[in-house]
Every structure is written in structure tokens, then in C-alpha cells.
Amino acid sequence: MKVTCPKNKKHKKFYVTAHVTEDWFVDNKGNWERTVPGGETIVHAPDSQDLYTCAECGEAAEVRD
């Protein structure tokens, strides 16, 4: 996969969304108290179907497989 900024080819950093779950400590009513360290799991890592945004200028990036 190749991600490029259409505004400036020298821009090399991008924002993209990943979906992550995390384990929580909760009380006996189900209220969040804190996150369990190391309890994260990636459900969906970024791929070519996601929206990438240039972190330097905010332009929507071009993504090629």
C-alpha cells in the first residue's frame, strides 16, 4: 500500500482510524473505574479502504494498493 499527499509529495505522515477494544475494571454496577494495562486488542487495523488525512496539511490522502 502507498499513501501520498496530493498537495505535497514530501509529506509522509498521515492520520487514520483503527478500531481497538480495551479491557476495563468496573464496579459492581458496571461503572468504569480504570483501564486494564495491556488489555487492548486491535479489531480493525488501518487498510487501503480507510480514509487517510495528511498530518501536515490536512488534505485527504491518496491510497493505492
Sequence and secondary structure as in RCSB ss.txt:
>XXXX:A:sequence
MKVTCPKNKKHKKFYVTAHVTEDWFVDNKGNWERTVPGGETIVHAPDSQDLYTCAECGEAAEVRD
>XXXX:A:secstr
 EEE SS TT   EE   EEEEEEEE TT  EEEEEEEEEEEEE   TTS  EETTT  B EEE 
